[in-house]
Amino acid sequence: MSVECVPGLLADIRDFVATTYYSKHEHGVDLGGILLGQRDGDRLLVLSWVPIERGSDATAHFYLNPSDERSLSQQLSRLDQSHHVLGWFRSRNSGTLRAEDHDRDLHQKFFPGAPLLLIIRPSHQRPSDAHFFMLSSDSTFLPINKLQLLPPQIPGVSLSPTHAAPASHRTAWTLRSALFQAVTLFAVFSLTLFCSLLVLQWFELANRSLPKETLNIQIKNTGADLNVTWNNSASSILSSDAAQISFGGEKLKLSRSELIRGSLQLPMKTGTLEDFEISLKVGNREEVARIIPSLR
């Protein structure tokens, strides 16, 4: 009879045993689980597993007290019937990895007709040894597979040389790891690019909205009139309600609407050839523009 496991299942069991071993007791607690799958003649395919529930008073070794046994019975009755119970597994921290009498008693009581038992040694950093056992017709467990499960940081499952993992399993793990790394790198690159574009757009908008401080008053002689213009986006103009233009000894007050318009037509007065000067005063800021006679 042959035993096969879907990719990743043995690694998940190894991680569960290694990371949960010290969670229930300061000296560690052996854990167990139910193996589920399908039968196809002499071929057993393990598809999934569920942990065996143990109470807070669980002993370090894998012995089920009456409360644990009642919990296991209820757990077995709630299982999804789409998969068969193929057996169970347990961890063993000390001694050799072999099935003992109490393992046989528990198997016959809760897993009659199921052929498999997996015993695994918990380990955080080093590879974990694991043995598959098959229940024989005389109710003894016979070892069938010796495995070595690699630590979590090393993807994949490594079996002993006499029981090497199928090439399809190793390929599936390699492809899954490469795909995960590619998706992670793409996500990080996309997020970085998105944040960079947001920062550049913010700076561009800030520069566009930054008002120019100069009034930039200018005069253009159109013949009969003078066309006076100024920078209506200057902060001093945007924050003022009124202003004043001085020209030829006269003073003209500008309303906010005239100030925001940014231009004004003034009558051209004949006079001497002295420089013609116009000043614009907005708040505390004043700028002057003049027309040189030779340029009229």
Buried (B, 14 or more C-beta within 10 A) or exposed (E): EEBBBBBBBBBBBBBBBBEBBEEBBEEBBBBBBBBBBEEEEEEBBBBBBBBBEBEEEBEBBBEBEEEBEEBBEEBBEEEEEEBBBBBBBBBBBEEEBEBBEEBBEBBEEBBEEBBBBBBBBBBEEEBBBBBBBBBEEEEEBEBBBBBBBBBBEEBBBBBEEEEEBEEEBBEBBEEBEEEEEEEEEEEEEEEEEEEEEEEEEEEEEEEEEEEEEEBBBBBEEEEEEBEBBBBBBBEBBEEBEEBBBBBEEEEEEBEEEBBEEBEBEBEBEEEEEEEBEBBBBBEEBBBEBEBEEEEE
